[in-house]
């Protein structure tokens, strides 16, 4: 995929290019993105979680500690949900949020530690 296409395109979440478009930063990302066929890797660099295929991009998410309710939650979650959830628990307001607070995994009596704004 060419960087210009990633900058211009609006991709459906199911589109193979969508993960690359979300992480593309004009002027900082490469001009070319290589997408291997399913189950192929670059043997020079080993493996990573950088392909758009479900077997490589779906990862388990575990939360534990004060404010977290015990249980298994089957709602869809993303690694982008971690920062908003931790910020909520710490009482920090993020200037820009890409994910969501994973409220289903929080104790019902939880309140943010304090309220403050990020600068």
OpenMM code with the backbone's topology and positions (N, CA, C; nanometers):
from openmm import Vec3, app, unit

residues = "UNK UNK UNK UNK UNK UNK UNK UNK UNK UNK UNK UNK UNK UNK UNK UNK UNK UNK UNK UNK UNK UNK UNK UNK UNK UNK UNK UNK UNK UNK UNK UNK UNK UNK UNK UNK UNK UNK UNK UNK UNK UNK UNK UNK UNK UNK UNK UNK UNK UNK UNK UNK UNK UNK UNK UNK UNK UNK UNK UNK UNK UNK UNK UNK UNK UNK UNK UNK UNK UNK UNK UNK UNK UNK UNK UNK UNK UNK UNK UNK UNK UNK UNK UNK UNK UNK UNK UNK UNK UNK UNK UNK UNK UNK UNK UNK UNK UNK UNK UNK UNK UNK UNK UNK UNK UNK UNK UNK UNK UNK UNK UNK UNK UNK UNK UNK UNK UNK UNK".split()
positions = [
    Vec3(0.0843, -0.1173, 0.0000),
    Vec3(0.0000, 0.0000, 0.0000),
    Vec3(0.0886, 0.1233, 0.0000),
    Vec3(0.0506, 0.2205, -0.0701),
    Vec3(0.1271, 0.3439, -0.0790),
    Vec3(0.0744, 0.4422, 0.0252),
    Vec3(0.1680, 0.5147, 0.0913),
    Vec3(0.1324, 0.6084, 0.1969),
    Vec3(0.0267, 0.7084, 0.1570),
    Vec3(0.0321, 0.7578, 0.0338),
    Vec3(-0.0664, 0.8567, -0.0112),
    Vec3(-0.2073, 0.7990, -0.0087),
    Vec3(-0.2210, 0.6731, -0.0455),
    Vec3(-0.3532, 0.6091, -0.0431),
    Vec3(-0.4037, 0.5963, 0.1001),
    Vec3(-0.3132, 0.5676, 0.1928),
    Vec3(-0.3536, 0.5562, 0.3326),
    Vec3(-0.3984, 0.6907, 0.3887),
    Vec3(-0.3320, 0.7996, 0.3460),
    Vec3(-0.3684, 0.9327, 0.3934),
    Vec3(-0.5039, 0.9759, 0.3398),
    Vec3(-0.5344, 0.9432, 0.2162),
    Vec3(-0.6572, 0.9889, 0.1514),
    Vec3(-0.7777, 0.9019, 0.1836),
    Vec3(-0.7543, 0.7731, 0.1981),
    Vec3(-0.8647, 0.6787, 0.2064),
    Vec3(-0.9369, 0.6771, 0.3383),
    Vec3(-1.0649, 0.6519, 0.3295),
    Vec3(-1.1424, 0.6198, 0.4495),
    Vec3(-1.1835, 0.4753, 0.4291),
    Vec3(-1.1387, 0.3918, 0.5187),
    Vec3(-1.1570, 0.2495, 0.5012),
    Vec3(-1.2594, 0.1963, 0.6006),
    Vec3(-1.3376, 0.0990, 0.5572),
    Vec3(-1.4290, 0.0304, 0.6478),
    Vec3(-1.3453, -0.0492, 0.7470),
    Vec3(-1.3934, -0.0665, 0.8716),
    Vec3(-1.3158, -0.1415, 0.9713),
    Vec3(-1.2768, -0.2819, 0.9241),
    Vec3(-1.3558, -0.3406, 0.8358),
    Vec3(-1.3262, -0.4757, 0.7879),
    Vec3(-1.2244, -0.4753, 0.6734),
    Vec3(-1.1927, -0.3594, 0.6200),
    Vec3(-1.0978, -0.3494, 0.5094),
    Vec3(-0.9578, -0.3819, 0.5590),
    Vec3(-0.8826, -0.4534, 0.4815),
    Vec3(-0.7460, -0.4921, 0.5177),
    Vec3(-0.6548, -0.3721, 0.5418),
    Vec3(-0.6833, -0.2608, 0.4776),
    Vec3(-0.5988, -0.1425, 0.4902),
    Vec3(-0.6308, -0.0595, 0.6149),
    Vec3(-0.7453, -0.0827, 0.6779),
    Vec3(-0.7883, 0.0004, 0.7908),
    Vec3(-0.6860, 0.0074, 0.9039),
    Vec3(-0.6274, -0.1030, 0.9504),
    Vec3(-0.5288, -0.0911, 1.0593),
    Vec3(-0.4077, -0.0065, 1.0202),
    Vec3(-0.3677, -0.0147, 0.8958),
    Vec3(-0.2525, 0.0623, 0.8501),
    Vec3(-0.2880, 0.2103, 0.8387),
    Vec3(-0.4100, 0.2390, 0.7947),
    Vec3(-0.4545, 0.3776, 0.7831),
    Vec3(-0.4620, 0.4424, 0.9214),
    Vec3(-0.5066, 0.3670, 1.0238),
    Vec3(-0.5163, 0.4219, 1.1595),
    Vec3(-0.3789, 0.4542, 1.2180),
    Vec3(-0.2764, 0.3798, 1.1796),
    Vec3(-0.1447, 0.4040, 1.2380),
    Vec3(-0.0544, 0.4873, 1.1486),
    Vec3(-0.1031, 0.5280, 1.0331),
    Vec3(-0.0217, 0.6062, 0.9402),
    Vec3(-0.0177, 0.7526, 0.9830),
    Vec3(0.1032, 0.8085, 0.9891),
    Vec3(0.1217, 0.9494, 1.0231),
    Vec3(0.1980, 1.0142, 0.9075),
    Vec3(0.1324, 1.1062, 0.8395),
    Vec3(0.1945, 1.1726, 0.7246),
    Vec3(0.3260, 1.2370, 0.7652),
    Vec3(0.4278, 1.2163, 0.6848),
    Vec3(0.5581, 1.2741, 0.7110),
    Vec3(0.6453, 1.1911, 0.8045),
    Vec3(0.5856, 1.0955, 0.8750),
    Vec3(0.6629, 1.0129, 0.9676),
    Vec3(0.6591, 0.8650, 0.9304),
    Vec3(0.5496, 0.8217, 0.8705),
    Vec3(0.5382, 0.6813, 0.8323),
    Vec3(0.6067, 0.6591, 0.6984),
    Vec3(0.6336, 0.5346, 0.6695),
    Vec3(0.6982, 0.5020, 0.5430),
    Vec3(0.6104, 0.5308, 0.4233),
    Vec3(0.6727, 0.5333, 0.3064),
    Vec3(0.5992, 0.5574, 0.1834),
    Vec3(0.5318, 0.4311, 0.1314),
    Vec3(0.5747, 0.3188, 0.1812),
    Vec3(0.5247, 0.1911, 0.1324),
    Vec3(0.5019, 0.0981, 0.2507),
    Vec3(0.3884, 0.0298, 0.2513),
    Vec3(0.3587, -0.0694, 0.3542),
    Vec3(0.3457, -0.2043, 0.2861),
    Vec3(0.4186, -0.3017, 0.3358),
    Vec3(0.4153, -0.4363, 0.2788),
    Vec3(0.3194, -0.5208, 0.3602),
    Vec3(0.2237, -0.5820, 0.2937),
    Vec3(0.1282, -0.6707, 0.3589),
    Vec3(0.1496, -0.8100, 0.3023),
    Vec3(0.1941, -0.8997, 0.3875),
    Vec3(0.2196, -1.0361, 0.3442),
    Vec3(0.0897, -1.1148, 0.3330),
    Vec3(0.0946, -1.2217, 0.2575),
    Vec3(-0.0190, -1.3118, 0.2506),
    Vec3(-0.0392, -1.3743, 0.3881),
    Vec3(-0.1600, -1.4238, 0.4158),
    Vec3(-0.1831, -1.4868, 0.5463),
    Vec3(-0.0806, -1.5963, 0.5744),
    Vec3(-0.0316, -1.5966, 0.6984),
    Vec3(0.0638, -1.6948, 0.7513),
    Vec3(0.2039, -1.6847, 0.6925),
    Vec3(0.2331, -1.5769, 0.6218),
    Vec3(0.3687, -1.5534, 0.5722),
    Vec3(0.4324, -1.4482, 0.6618),
    Vec3(0.5632, -1.4633, 0.6866),
    Vec3(0.6369, -1.3639, 0.7638),
    Vec3(0.7695, -1.3370, 0.6950),
    Vec3(0.8313, -1.2283, 0.7320),
    Vec3(0.9639, -1.1943, 0.6829),
    Vec3(1.0629, -1.2668, 0.7723),
    Vec3(1.1317, -1.3659, 0.7192),
    Vec3(1.2201, -1.4460, 0.8041),
    Vec3(1.3445, -1.3705, 0.8494),
    Vec3(1.3668, -1.2522, 0.7971),
    Vec3(1.4798, -1.1710, 0.8414),
    Vec3(1.4515, -1.1064, 0.9769),
    Vec3(1.3268, -1.0715, 1.0015),
    Vec3(1.2936, -0.9991, 1.1243),
    Vec3(1.2146, -1.0821, 1.2235),
    Vec3(1.1732, -1.2003, 1.1872),
    Vec3(1.0929, -1.2816, 1.2775),
    Vec3(0.9471, -1.2429, 1.2701),
    Vec3(0.8753, -1.2591, 1.3771),
    Vec3(0.7325, -1.2352, 1.3746),
    Vec3(0.6952, -1.1106, 1.4542),
    Vec3(0.5782, -1.0604, 1.4297),
    Vec3(0.5259, -0.9456, 1.5033),
    Vec3(0.3742, -0.9533, 1.5001),
    Vec3(0.3101, -0.8594, 1.5671),
    Vec3(0.1642, -0.8508, 1.5610),
    Vec3(0.1269, -0.7371, 1.4679),
    Vec3(0.1890, -0.7333, 1.3527),
    Vec3(0.1685, -0.6223, 1.2631),
    Vec3(0.0887, -0.6528, 1.1390),
    Vec3(0.0315, -0.7709, 1.1293),
    Vec3(-0.0480, -0.7992, 1.0103),
    Vec3(-0.1947, -0.7716, 1.0398),
    Vec3(-0.2748, -0.7510, 0.9366),
    Vec3(-0.4162, -0.7217, 0.9588),
    Vec3(-0.5020, -0.8463, 0.9774),
    Vec3(-0.4404, -0.9609, 0.9838),
    Vec3(-0.5162, -1.0853, 0.9930),
    Vec3(-0.5528, -1.1147, 1.1378),
    Vec3(-0.6738, -1.1658, 1.1590),
    Vec3(-0.7253, -1.1901, 1.2928),
    Vec3(-0.6353, -1.2758, 1.3788),
    Vec3(-0.5737, -1.3779, 1.3228),
    Vec3(-0.4880, -1.4659, 1.4020),
    Vec3(-0.3663, -1.3925, 1.4580),
    Vec3(-0.3315, -1.2801, 1.3998),
    Vec3(-0.2124, -1.2060, 1.4403),
    Vec3(-0.2459, -1.0777, 1.5147),
    Vec3(-0.3667, -1.0292, 1.5005),
    Vec3(-0.3999, -0.8995, 1.5584),
    Vec3(-0.4944, -0.9082, 1.6772),
    Vec3(-0.5496, -1.0223, 1.7042),
    Vec3(-0.6357, -1.0386, 1.8217),
    Vec3(-0.5496, -1.0891, 1.9369),
    Vec3(-0.5544, -1.0154, 2.0456),
    Vec3(-0.4721, -1.0507, 2.1610),
    Vec3(-0.5604, -1.0502, 2.2860),
    Vec3(-0.5274, -1.1326, 2.3846),
    Vec3(-0.6055, -1.1295, 2.5090),
    Vec3(-0.5741, -1.0034, 2.5876),
    Vec3(-0.6696, -0.9591, 2.6648),
    Vec3(-0.6529, -0.8401, 2.7474),
    Vec3(-0.6900, -0.8765, 2.8906),
    Vec3(-0.5992, -0.8563, 2.9826),
    Vec3(-0.6218, -0.8870, 3.1232),
    Vec3(-0.6105, -0.7600, 3.2045),
    Vec3(-0.7073, -0.7373, 3.2906),
    Vec3(-0.7028, -0.6259, 3.3847),
    Vec3(-0.7214, -0.6834, 3.5240),
    Vec3(-0.6451, -0.6339, 3.6199),
    Vec3(-0.6650, -0.6764, 3.7577),
    Vec3(-0.6174, -0.5661, 3.8500),
    Vec3(-0.6699, -0.5663, 3.9700),
    Vec3(-0.6305, -0.4662, 4.0674),
    Vec3(-0.7507, -0.3922, 4.1210),
    Vec3(-0.7228, -0.2879, 4.1980),
    Vec3(-0.8286, -0.2090, 4.2588),
    Vec3(-0.9163, -0.1459, 4.1502),
    Vec3(-1.0458, -0.1605, 4.1669),
    Vec3(-1.1405, -0.1031, 4.0727),
    Vec3(-1.1812, -0.1953, 3.9605),
    Vec3(-1.1183, -0.3120, 3.9518),
    Vec3(-1.1497, -0.4070, 3.8452),
    Vec3(-1.2375, -0.5176, 3.9023),
    Vec3(-1.3488, -0.5457, 3.8376),
    Vec3(-1.4403, -0.6515, 3.8808),
    Vec3(-1.3927, -0.7855, 3.8263),
    Vec3(-1.3946, -0.8855, 3.9122),
    Vec3(-1.3551, -1.0198, 3.8697),
    Vec3(-1.4556, -1.0723, 3.7682),
    Vec3(-1.4084, -1.1444, 3.6697),
    Vec3(-1.4989, -1.2045, 3.5723),
    Vec3(-1.4369, -1.2111, 3.4350),
    Vec3(-1.5115, -1.2720, 3.3465),
    Vec3(-1.4723, -1.2810, 3.2061),
    Vec3(-1.5715, -1.1977, 3.1275),
    Vec3(-1.5205, -1.1105, 3.0446),
    Vec3(-1.6048, -1.0197, 2.9675),
    Vec3(-1.5806, -1.0460, 2.8206),
    Vec3(-1.6860, -1.0738, 2.7492),
    Vec3(-1.6725, -1.1135, 2.6098),
    Vec3(-1.7018, -1.0014, 2.5112),
    Vec3(-1.7243, -0.8794, 2.5631),
    Vec3(-1.7444, -0.7656, 2.4743),
    Vec3(-1.6149, -0.7394, 2.3981),
    Vec3(-1.6296, -0.6857, 2.2810),
    Vec3(-1.5125, -0.6537, 2.2005),
    Vec3(-1.4312, -0.5439, 2.2680),
    Vec3(-1.3008, -0.5625, 2.2714),
    Vec3(-1.2107, -0.4626, 2.3280),
    Vec3(-1.0895, -0.4532, 2.2373),
    Vec3(-1.0187, -0.3444, 2.2497),
    Vec3(-0.9021, -0.3194, 2.1666),
    Vec3(-0.7882, -0.2697, 2.2553),
    Vec3(-0.6643, -0.2890, 2.2130),
    Vec3(-0.5541, -0.2301, 2.2900),
    Vec3(-0.5679, -0.0783, 2.3065),
    Vec3(-0.6406, -0.0135, 2.2150),
    Vec3(-0.6606, 0.1312, 2.2284),
    Vec3(-0.7530, 0.1653, 2.3454),
    Vec3(-0.8201, 0.0650, 2.4032),
    Vec3(-0.9084, 0.0886, 2.5172),
    Vec3(-0.8331, 0.0909, 2.6504),
    Vec3(-0.7091, 0.0471, 2.6510),
    Vec3(-0.6337, 0.0385, 2.7754),
    Vec3(-0.6060, 0.1770, 2.8333),
    Vec3(-0.5553, 0.2689, 2.7529),
    Vec3(-0.5217, 0.4031, 2.8033),
    Vec3(-0.6441, 0.4759, 2.8582),
    Vec3(-0.7582, 0.4799, 2.7879),
    Vec3(-0.8742, 0.5482, 2.8458),
    Vec3(-0.9223, 0.4844, 2.9766),
    Vec3(-0.9117, 0.3517, 2.9858),
    Vec3(-0.9547, 0.2830, 3.1076),
    Vec3(-0.8633, 0.3171, 3.2246),
    Vec3(-0.7327, 0.3096, 3.2032),
    Vec3(-0.6381, 0.3431, 3.3095),
    Vec3(-0.6464, 0.4910, 3.3464),
    Vec3(-0.6671, 0.5777, 3.2474),
    Vec3(-0.6818, 0.7208, 3.2756),
    Vec3(-0.8052, 0.7459, 3.3614),
    Vec3(-0.9151, 0.6777, 3.3313),
    Vec3(-1.0370, 0.6918, 3.4108),
    Vec3(-1.0109, 0.6504, 3.5549),
    Vec3(-0.9460, 0.5353, 3.5741),
    Vec3(-0.9175, 0.4871, 3.7091),
    Vec3(-0.8258, 0.5826, 3.7852),
    Vec3(-0.7357, 0.6487, 3.7140),
    Vec3(-0.6428, 0.7425, 3.7778),
    Vec3(-0.7010, 0.8831, 3.7916),
    Vec3(-0.8188, 0.9063, 3.7320),
    Vec3(-0.8802, 1.0381, 3.7393),
    Vec3(-0.8188, 1.1392, 3.6454),
    Vec3(-0.7629, 1.0925, 3.5358),
    Vec3(-0.6977, 1.1803, 3.4386),
    Vec3(-0.7872, 1.1961, 3.3164),
    Vec3(-0.8013, 1.3189, 3.2700),
    Vec3(-0.8764, 1.3453, 3.1474),
    Vec3(-0.7772, 1.3522, 3.0319),
    Vec3(-0.7961, 1.2662, 2.9347),
    Vec3(-0.7064, 1.2646, 2.8196),
    Vec3(-0.7488, 1.3708, 2.7189),
    Vec3(-0.6543, 1.4366, 2.6531),
    Vec3(-0.6892, 1.5400, 2.5553),
    Vec3(-0.7540, 1.4820, 2.4304),
    Vec3(-0.7167, 1.3609, 2.3940),
    Vec3(-0.7742, 1.2955, 2.2764),
    Vec3(-0.7840, 1.1463, 2.3076),
    Vec3(-0.8984, 1.0883, 2.2799),
    Vec3(-0.9191, 0.9475, 2.3135),
    Vec3(-0.9525, 0.8694, 2.1874),
    Vec3(-0.8759, 0.7632, 2.1634),
    Vec3(-0.9047, 0.6763, 2.0496),
    Vec3(-0.9899, 0.5567, 2.0896),
    Vec3(-0.9756, 0.5105, 2.2115),
    Vec3(-1.0494, 0.3938, 2.2586),
    Vec3(-1.1650, 0.4350, 2.3472),
    Vec3(-1.2081, 0.3399, 2.4311),
    Vec3(-1.3192, 0.3654, 2.5220),
    Vec3(-1.2826, 0.3119, 2.6593),
    Vec3(-1.3517, 0.3582, 2.7617),
    Vec3(-1.3336, 0.3059, 2.8963),
    Vec3(-1.4051, 0.1716, 2.9031),
    Vec3(-1.3364, 0.0707, 2.9483),
    Vec3(-1.3938, -0.0640, 2.9562),
    Vec3(-1.4783, -0.0754, 3.0831),
    Vec3(-1.5914, -0.0070, 3.0829),
    Vec3(-1.6770, 0.0020, 3.2013),
    Vec3(-1.7305, -0.1336, 3.2454),
    Vec3(-1.7468, -0.2263, 3.1529),
    Vec3(-1.8007, -0.3570, 3.1899),
    Vec3(-1.7079, -0.4331, 3.2848),
    Vec3(-1.5801, -0.3994, 3.2869),
    Vec3(-1.4854, -0.4672, 3.3738),
    Vec3(-1.4530, -0.3926, 3.5017),
    Vec3(-1.5202, -0.2793, 3.5250),
    Vec3(-1.4922, -0.2000, 3.6447),
    Vec3(-1.5896, -0.2352, 3.7562),
    Vec3(-1.5435, -0.2254, 3.8794),
    Vec3(-1.6305, -0.2472, 3.9947),
    Vec3(-1.7427, -0.1445, 3.9915),
    Vec3(-1.8603, -0.1841, 4.0395),
    Vec3(-1.9744, -0.0924, 4.0353),
    Vec3(-1.9565, 0.0274, 4.1277),
    Vec3(-1.8741, 0.0155, 4.2301),
    Vec3(-1.8543, 0.1262, 4.3235),
    Vec3(-1.7314, 0.2111, 4.2917),
    Vec3(-1.6718, 0.1889, 4.1760),
    Vec3(-1.5488, 0.2605, 4.1420),
    Vec3(-1.5774, 0.4051, 4.1041),
    Vec3(-1.4935, 0.4919, 4.1551),
    Vec3(-1.4955, 0.6331, 4.1188),
    Vec3(-1.3525, 0.6701, 4.0840),
    Vec3(-1.3338, 0.7596, 3.9898),
    Vec3(-1.1964, 0.7997, 3.9576),
    Vec3(-1.1237, 0.8514, 4.0815),
    Vec3(-0.9922, 0.8319, 4.0866),
    Vec3(-0.9118, 0.8733, 4.2004),
    Vec3(-0.9234, 1.0240, 4.2235),
    Vec3(-0.9167, 1.1001, 4.1183),
    Vec3(-0.9300, 1.2452, 4.1256),
    Vec3(-0.9563, 1.2937, 3.9841),
    Vec3(-0.9956, 1.4163, 3.9706),
    Vec3(-1.0198, 1.4701, 3.8378),
    Vec3(-0.9147, 1.5747, 3.8072),
    Vec3(-0.8494, 1.5572, 3.6942),
    Vec3(-0.7505, 1.6546, 3.6503),
    Vec3(-0.7491, 1.6546, 3.4991),
    Vec3(-0.6940, 1.7582, 3.4439),
    Vec3(-0.6855, 1.7694, 3.2986),
    Vec3(-0.5420, 1.7516, 3.2552),
    Vec3(-0.5236, 1.6789, 3.1447),
    Vec3(-0.3891, 1.6675, 3.0871),
    Vec3(-0.3563, 1.7983, 3.0185),
    Vec3(-0.2324, 1.8387, 3.0266),
    Vec3(-0.1923, 1.9648, 2.9623),
    Vec3(-0.0979, 1.9386, 2.8511),
] * unit.nanometer
topology = app.Topology()
chain = topology.addChain("A")
for resn in residues:
    res = topology.addResidue(resn, chain)
    for name in ("N", "CA", "C"):
        topology.addAtom(name, app.Element.getBySymbol(name[0]), res)
